[in-house]
Amino acid sequence: MRDCDHAGHRVYARRVFTNGTVHICVQCLTCFKVCKLPEHGNRPWLRVDEVPSGRKIHDFIDREDAL
């Protein structure tokens, strides 16, 4: 299987964990992985104020739910 380069398929996503905590990340809509981007310090989880203004925050898609 070829590795995904995430190009053109990244969105900001809101993930709610089972304990109720909410985290913001960048998720690839092709492979459903959390992307670490240099513009966000290569961190998987972001603060809400790091999302550019005007960008929609989507619901996180769990890989198991998508397959």
N, C-alpha and C positions, 0 to 999 in steps of 0.2 A: 504494500500500500504506500502511495506517495504521501509525503508530509505536506500538510496544508501551510500555505504562506500567509493566510488570513487577509490577503490583499483585497480590498473592496468589500469585505464581508464582516467588518467589525462594527459593533454597536455598544453603546453604554448600557449596562444591564444592572438591575436591582435584584440581589439574591437574598431571600429570607431563609435563614437557617431554622432548624427545628426548635432551637431554644429561643426563637423570636428575634434574634439580632438581624439587622439589615446591613448588607454590605453592597457597595457599588464597585463594578469592575467593567472591563472591556471584554466582550465575548465575541468569538467568531461564530457567525451563523452557518458556516459550512461544517466545521468539526466540533463546534459547541464548547471549545476549550476557552479558559480564561487567558487573555493575552497580556503579557507584560510589555509595555511600550516605553521607549526611552523618554518620550515627552512627559511621562508620569513617573520617572525615576526607576523604571523596570520593576515596579511594585504591582502585585496582583490586585490589591484592594485599594480603592481611592476614596478620598473625601468628596462629599457632594459638591463642595465649592471648586473642585478640580475639573468638573464636567463643564465644557464650554457652554456659555449662555446660548440658549436657543436649541440646544441638542436634546432630543427626546431620550429619556431613560426607559428602556424596555424591561419587561419581566425576564428574569433569567430562565433559560431553557435548559432543563436537566437532560443530559445526554440519554439517560435510560428512558425518559419520557418521549424523546424525539424518535427513537429507533423502533 
